[in-house]
Amino acid sequence: MFVASLISQPGMLDAGLVDSLRNAWGGGAADWLGIDEAAEFALGQVPDNRWKVWQDLQAMQVDLIVQPSQNRCKKMLLADMDSTMIQQECIDELADEAGIGEHVKVITTRAMDGELDFEEALLERVSGFKGQSTSIVERVLSERITFMPGGAVLLATMKSNGAYTALVSGGFTVFTEKVADSLGFDEHHANTLLIEEGLLTGKVGRPILGRQAKVDALETIASRLEIKASDVIAVGDGANDLGMLGRAGTGVALHAKPSVAAECDVRINFGDLTALLFLQGYSRQQFVGLD
């Protein structure tokens, strides 16, 4: 059995649209998880025109996900940080503070699209920070970083239901430490910016955490928790996230680069991070931490 989920921004999901699709696909009764925001219905098989319908719904700012109904509610969340749990790319924000923003942003975009080797791109960008005071890190943290909507609710709800949460980033520990602490992640992993006498050296500690390291983190943490990869929901937006998205039971491409989204069956382009709760079958009434 399968479940078809339709998710939009609040107020954007029409009941007539849900019923029309449910009837066309011969689905079960609609279950509204969030009024005018999220609904789902059971299916006996994946429809042949799934992606054609997905494309049509994208024009209406509605995300469509079809997934197996079994084991939807996950025991672990594995999340990327930049442009996923926060709205920025930390390395780009550091570059702006260092006066090399435009050069670095071009490299970041190409690396996240998978056009450049992640490690080489990281080393090139970080080299431009040599000699900069660590105060630029503090300024970025205090003035430039904002959380992705829905992230705090996602973590609070999953943790209240017994799930474990881990933040894994190709960015830097000086940022993941603060983000993990603020949102309540159980652990975090990232690269280390090397510092000497209060100045950035322009180098990164080894080994560099990239695409494979995220997959390794998933498998290592899952093994420690004595759960399977199928018990994990992972979320990210860049090419270096594809490994963990493919390995997890549910891999979510969140507002992802087109080249990344094209390789993922679960794509959230309009909802916020609470869409990951709807995907697992949580209703809005079950959300924890809503204002």
C-alpha positions as CSV (number, residue, x, y, z in Angstrom):
1,M,0.0,0.0,0.0
2,F,1.0,3.6,-0.6
3,V,0.0,7.1,0.6
4,A,-0.3,10.1,-1.6
5,S,0.3,13.4,0.3
6,L,-0.5,16.9,-0.9
7,I,1.2,19.7,0.9
8,S,1.2,23.4,0.4
9,Q,1.7,26.6,2.3
10,P,-1.2,27.3,4.7
11,G,-4.4,28.3,2.9
12,M,-3.2,27.1,-0.5
13,L,-4.6,23.5,-0.6
14,D,-8.2,23.3,-2.1
15,A,-10.5,20.4,-1.0
16,G,-11.8,20.1,-4.5
17,L,-8.4,19.5,-5.8
18,V,-7.7,16.8,-3.3
19,D,-11.0,15.0,-4.0
20,S,-10.5,15.3,-7.8
21,L,-7.1,13.6,-7.6
22,R,-8.3,11.0,-5.1
23,N,-11.2,10.1,-7.4
24,A,-9.0,10.0,-10.5
25,W,-6.5,7.6,-8.8
26,G,-9.1,5.5,-7.0
27,G,-7.7,6.5,-3.6
28,G,-9.2,6.0,-0.2
29,A,-10.9,8.7,1.9
30,A,-9.0,11.9,2.3
31,D,-7.4,12.5,5.7
32,W,-6.8,16.2,6.4
33,L,-3.6,16.7,8.5
34,G,-3.8,20.4,8.2
35,I,-6.8,22.4,7.1
36,D,-6.1,24.0,3.6
37,E,-2.5,22.9,4.0
38,A,-2.0,19.1,4.0
39,A,-4.1,16.0,3.1
40,E,-3.4,12.4,2.3
41,F,-5.1,9.3,1.0
42,A,-4.3,5.7,0.6
43,L,-3.4,4.1,-2.8
44,G,-3.1,0.5,-3.9
45,Q,-0.2,1.3,-6.3
46,V,1.9,4.1,-7.6
47,P,0.0,5.8,-10.5
48,D,1.6,5.8,-13.9
49,N,1.0,9.5,-14.4
50,R,2.5,10.4,-11.0
51,W,5.1,12.9,-12.3
52,K,2.8,14.5,-14.8
53,V,0.3,15.2,-12.0
54,W,3.2,16.4,-9.8
55,Q,4.2,18.9,-12.5
56,D,0.7,20.2,-12.8
57,L,0.4,20.6,-9.1
58,Q,3.7,22.5,-8.9
59,A,2.1,25.2,-11.0
60,M,-0.6,25.4,-8.2
61,Q,2.2,25.6,-5.5
62,V,1.3,22.2,-4.2
63,D,3.8,19.4,-3.5
64,L,2.8,15.9,-4.2
65,I,4.5,12.9,-2.6
66,V,3.7,9.2,-3.1
67,Q,5.4,6.9,-0.7
68,P,5.0,3.4,0.9
69,S,2.5,3.6,3.8
70,Q,4.6,1.2,5.9
71,N,7.2,2.7,8.4
72,R,6.5,6.3,7.5
73,C,7.0,7.6,11.1
74,K,10.7,7.7,11.6
75,K,12.9,7.2,14.6
76,M,15.7,9.5,13.5
77,L,16.1,12.9,11.7
78,L,19.3,13.6,9.9
79,A,19.5,17.1,8.6
80,D,21.8,19.3,6.5
81,M,22.3,22.8,7.9
82,D,22.9,25.5,5.2
83,S,19.8,26.4,3.2
84,T,18.0,23.6,5.1
85,M,17.8,24.2,8.8
86,I,19.0,27.8,8.3
87,Q,18.2,30.1,5.4
88,Q,21.7,31.0,4.5
89,E,25.0,29.4,3.3
90,C,27.4,30.2,6.2
91,I,30.4,30.2,4.0
92,D,28.8,32.8,1.7
93,E,28.0,35.0,4.7
94,L,31.5,34.8,6.0
95,A,32.8,35.7,2.5
96,D,30.6,38.8,2.5
97,E,32.1,39.9,5.8
98,A,35.6,39.2,4.4
99,G,34.9,41.2,1.3
100,I,35.1,38.3,-1.2
101,G,31.4,37.5,-1.3
102,E,30.7,37.5,-5.0
103,H,33.6,35.3,-5.9
104,V,32.7,32.7,-3.2
105,K,29.0,32.7,-4.0
106,V,29.7,31.6,-7.6
107,I,31.8,28.7,-6.3
108,T,29.2,27.7,-3.7
109,T,26.4,27.6,-6.3
110,R,28.3,25.4,-8.7
111,A,29.4,23.1,-5.9
112,M,25.9,22.7,-4.6
113,D,24.7,22.0,-8.1
114,G,27.3,19.2,-8.3
115,E,29.4,21.0,-11.0
116,L,32.5,21.1,-8.8
117,D,34.2,18.7,-6.5
118,F,33.0,19.5,-3.0
119,E,36.3,19.2,-1.2
120,E,38.2,21.3,-3.8
121,A,35.5,24.0,-3.8
122,L,35.5,24.1,0.0
123,L,39.3,24.5,0.2
124,E,39.3,27.2,-2.5
125,R,36.6,29.2,-0.7
126,V,38.1,28.9,2.8
127,S,41.6,30.0,1.5
128,G,40.2,33.5,1.0
129,F,39.6,33.8,4.8
130,K,43.3,33.7,5.7
131,G,44.2,36.4,8.1
132,Q,40.6,37.3,8.9
133,S,39.7,37.9,12.6
134,T,37.4,35.3,14.2
135,S,35.1,38.3,14.9
136,I,33.6,37.8,11.4
137,V,32.2,34.5,12.6
138,E,30.6,36.2,15.6
139,R,29.1,38.9,13.4
140,V,27.7,36.3,11.0
141,L,26.1,34.3,13.8
142,S,24.6,37.4,15.5
143,E,23.6,39.4,12.4
144,R,23.1,37.2,9.4
145,I,21.8,33.7,10.4
146,T,18.0,33.0,10.4
147,F,16.3,29.7,11.0
148,M,14.3,28.0,8.3
149,P,10.6,28.2,9.2
150,G,9.2,25.0,10.8
151,G,12.6,23.7,12.0
152,A,12.0,24.1,15.7
153,V,8.6,22.5,15.5
154,L,10.0,19.6,13.4
155,L,12.6,18.8,16.0
156,A,10.3,19.3,19.1
157,T,7.6,17.1,17.6
158,M,9.9,14.3,16.5
159,K,11.8,14.3,19.8
160,S,8.6,14.3,21.9
161,N,7.8,11.1,20.0
162,G,11.1,9.5,20.8
163,A,13.1,10.3,17.7
164,Y,16.8,11.1,17.7
165,T,18.1,14.1,15.8
166,A,21.5,14.8,14.2
167,L,22.8,17.8,12.2
168,V,25.4,17.0,9.6
169,S,27.0,19.8,7.5
170,G,29.7,20.4,5.0
171,G,30.0,23.8,6.7
172,F,31.7,24.5,10.0
173,T,31.4,23.5,13.6
174,V,31.4,27.1,14.8
175,F,28.0,27.3,13.2
176,T,26.6,23.8,13.7
177,E,27.3,24.1,17.5
178,K,25.1,27.2,17.8
179,V,22.4,25.9,15.4
180,A,22.2,22.5,17.1
181,D,22.0,24.0,20.5
182,S,19.3,26.5,19.5
183,L,17.1,23.9,17.8
184,G,17.7,21.0,20.1
185,F,19.7,18.6,18.0
186,D,21.1,15.6,19.9
187,E,24.4,15.9,18.1
188,H,26.1,17.7,15.2
189,H,29.0,17.1,12.8
190,A,30.8,19.5,10.5
191,N,34.2,20.7,9.3
192,T,36.6,22.7,11.5
193,L,37.9,26.1,10.6
194,L,41.5,26.2,11.7
195,I,42.3,29.2,13.9
196,E,45.7,30.6,15.2
197,E,46.0,33.5,17.6
198,G,42.5,34.7,16.9
199,L,42.9,34.6,13.1
200,L,41.5,32.3,10.5
201,T,44.3,30.4,8.8
202,G,42.5,29.8,5.5
203,K,42.6,26.1,6.1
204,V,40.1,23.3,7.2
205,G,40.8,20.5,9.6
206,R,41.1,17.0,8.0
207,P,39.3,14.8,7.2
208,I,36.9,17.0,5.3
209,L,33.2,16.1,5.8
210,G,31.6,15.9,2.4
211,R,29.0,13.7,0.7
212,Q,30.3,10.3,1.8
213,A,30.8,11.5,5.4
214,K,27.1,12.3,5.6
215,V,26.3,8.7,4.5
216,D,28.8,7.4,7.1
217,A,27.2,9.6,9.8
218,L,23.8,8.1,9.0
219,E,25.0,4.6,9.2
220,T,27.1,5.1,12.3
221,I,24.4,6.8,14.3
222,A,21.7,4.4,13.2
223,S,23.9,1.5,14.2
224,R,24.6,3.0,17.6
225,L,20.8,3.5,18.1
226,E,20.2,0.0,16.9
227,I,17.9,1.1,14.1
228,K,17.9,0.7,10.4
229,A,18.6,3.2,7.6
230,S,14.9,2.7,6.7
231,D,14.0,4.3,10.1
232,V,15.7,7.6,9.1
233,I,14.3,10.7,7.5
234,A,17.0,12.8,6.0
235,V,16.7,16.3,4.6
236,G,19.0,18.5,2.5
237,D,19.2,20.7,-0.6
238,G,22.6,20.2,-2.2
239,A,24.6,17.7,-4.3
240,N,26.6,16.7,-1.3
241,D,23.4,15.6,0.4
242,L,22.3,13.1,-2.3
243,G,24.2,10.2,-0.7
244,M,22.4,10.5,2.6
245,L,19.0,11.3,0.9
246,G,19.3,8.1,-1.1
247,R,20.4,6.0,1.9
248,A,17.7,7.1,4.3
249,G,14.3,5.5,4.4
250,T,12.8,8.9,3.4
251,G,15.1,11.3,1.7
252,V,13.6,14.8,1.4
253,A,14.9,17.4,-1.1
254,L,13.9,20.6,0.5
255,H,13.7,23.7,-1.8
256,A,16.6,21.9,-3.5
257,K,18.7,22.8,-6.5
258,P,17.0,21.4,-9.7
259,S,19.8,19.0,-10.4
260,V,19.4,17.6,-6.8
261,A,15.6,17.5,-6.8
262,A,15.6,15.6,-10.1
263,E,17.3,12.6,-8.3
264,C,14.8,12.5,-5.4
265,D,11.3,11.1,-5.3
266,V,10.4,13.2,-2.2
267,R,10.5,16.9,-3.0
268,I,9.3,19.8,-0.9
269,N,9.3,23.1,-2.9
270,F,6.5,25.1,-1.2
271,G,6.0,23.8,2.3
272,D,8.4,24.6,5.2
273,L,10.1,22.1,7.4
274,T,6.9,21.0,9.1
275,A,6.1,19.3,5.7
276,L,8.4,16.5,7.0
277,L,5.9,16.0,9.8
278,F,3.0,15.8,7.4
279,L,5.0,13.2,5.4
280,Q,5.2,11.0,8.4
281,G,1.5,11.2,9.1
282,Y,1.5,13.8,11.9
283,S,-1.5,16.2,12.0
284,R,-1.0,19.8,12.8
285,Q,-2.8,19.1,16.1
286,Q,0.1,16.8,17.0
287,F,2.8,19.4,16.4
288,V,4.8,20.4,19.4
289,G,6.1,23.9,20.0
290,L,3.7,25.9,17.8
291,D,3.3,29.5,19.0
